[in-house]
Amino acid sequence: MSETATRSRPWYTATLGGMASYLDGATIVTVGMSSVILQQQFAMSSWSIGALNSVLMFMFATGAVIGGRLGDVLGRRKVYAVDLVVYAVGVVTVLCASDQATLFVGVIITGLAMGADVPTSLALMAEEAADGRQGSTVAYAQTLWLAGVAVVQILGFFVGDLGATGVRIMFAHLLVVAVVVWILRRGVPESAAWQRTRRSSVGRRDLREVFRKPYGVGLLATGLYFVISGIMPNTVGQFGAFLVVNLGHSTVRVFSLIGWATMVVGLAVALLFQRLADSPLRRVLLVIGLVSLAAGPLVAMAGGFSLASLVVLFVANTVAGTWAGEGLYKVWSQEIFPTRIRSTAQGLTFGAARYVMAVFGLFTPTLVQDAPTMFMGVLIALGVVATVIGLLWLPRLPRHGLRGAQEENEENPADAGPAPTDRSVPSGTA
């Protein structure tokens, strides 16, 4: 099939690919809320809650590393056509869980499959996007990520007080979405850019290329940035209900109500990012997002962890996660890495970040209960470090991955002259 044919419906392809991000966000919040709801019924201590959420992150990371590499070797479509089947098996296991052990098994399977889906789906979205709209198309994934979070919080408001029945309803939502998306994805063809790469002589270079010049520096920079800037958004996403219940002395249902309000803001933030992702104004959003990374936990700490201060934390988290966290990381990853190693590089950096988040999440519930001020201080410090990387390092890296002459020359080196400066990136875009 020709490239023109495969790119005739870029937003349809982007929607089906972006549903990986929808399920990613929905799964994180569902597991986080479920662990709080089942806290008494399954006799889960703060360590057990931390372990369950950490296992999810650890398996996300492992799935991303494996799935990302397979996406470059076997193709985007082959990976993301299979992993949702495995994801559904994991969700069904959770639905049948009557004890902690089965719950952990289901979360392990679910996390592994979800991790494999994200880097391959993001690569397909970027490669099938209309020319000059790659940033906006990938930013759309973050809009869908927030939509997944919002839907789960709405469900949590209605079923949060139903115990295990409410948990099963929330996981049933994940199962239905996964099955529908899997059915629709079967009609999406393979990435034309990936097919073209596999026909070239450089298409089968080994894994070491990702770590060598000129891509090794980009791998280090995007990996470090996502690790550091992603901890606060991930923590609030996973443990938002835990924060409200244990620091704000409220309920899961109140957390869901707060989530409604913050998600309205969040979706507006994501849509603005989607609109400006390919323009120089993206740097303005980056600066605001980096400020929010440190300001959110600072307000929560100064406000004595009242419900009002936690609401500010949630809003700041939404802005930071999209404009300076995972949302921007996803766009940068498409721009920095060319087609032949894009999925591999994303899998490695996504995996590294989630491994760190898994370890951080293991201690989060205990730290929140025993040393909340110190915990927020750590988040503030991470926000400062992310600001340095995000403003002084990453924007200076060369862009190899946008569609255009540079990437074409890299995929077909025999025809290449001197590598041009990537003029596809608007001047001033971070």
KARAGI-V59349 format. One record per residue. PHI is phi in whole degrees, 0 to 359 (999 if undefined). Layout:
# KARAGI-V59349
phi
PHI
PHI
This chain:
# KARAGI-V59349
phi
999
289
297
299
293
289
256
287
230
298
283
293
299
297
295
292
289
293
294
298
290
303
291
300
297
296
291
302
288
298
295
298
292
296
295
285
298
270
306
274
298
261
52
265
279
299
292
295
296
298
295
298
290
290
300
301
296
297
286
306
298
297
296
294
297
290
294
299
294
297
297
280
278
260
116
295
294
297
287
280
277
261
294
290
293
296
302
298
298
297
295
299
299
296
300
268
291
235
208
298
300
293
300
296
299
298
293
300
295
299
296
299
292
294
299
292
285
296
296
291
292
297
298
297
302
294
286
259
287
294
303
81
237
298
298
296
294
290
298
302
298
290
299
291
300
294
298
298
298
297
297
295
292
295
300
299
298
276
243
297
262
263
65
299
296
297
299
295
295
294
287
297
301
298
295
298
298
299
294
297
296
300
297
291
294
299
266
269
285
294
301
295
296
295
299
294
296
292
277
274
290
267
293
244
299
282
298
298
301
298
265
262
297
266
267
299
294
297
297
296
293
293
296
299
297
293
301
284
282
270
294
295
301
292
298
292
294
286
246
303
297
296
297
294
288
264
258
274
53
235
234
297
294
295
302
295
296
299
300
303
295
291
287
299
297
298
293
296
298
293
293
294
298
300
287
255
298
258
242
299
292
300
294
297
297
301
298
297
296
294
298
294
303
270
291
302
294
295
294
299
292
293
274
68
59
290
301
297
291
290
298
299
301
294
294
298
297
296
295
295
296
270
276
221
240
299
300
287
304
298
292
303
296
291
284
276
250
283
306
294
235
298
293
298
298
296
299
292
288
299
296
301
297
290
298
297
297
296
294
299
293
299
262
302
303
291
295
299
284
263
213
297
294
297
299
293
298
297
297
297
299
296
297
293
296
299
297
297
293
290
261
253
244
301
296
273
288
293
259
252
256
287
298
154
300
297
294
300
295
290
285
228
297
295
263
271
264
299
296
281
290
287
272
285
274
303
301
92
286
276
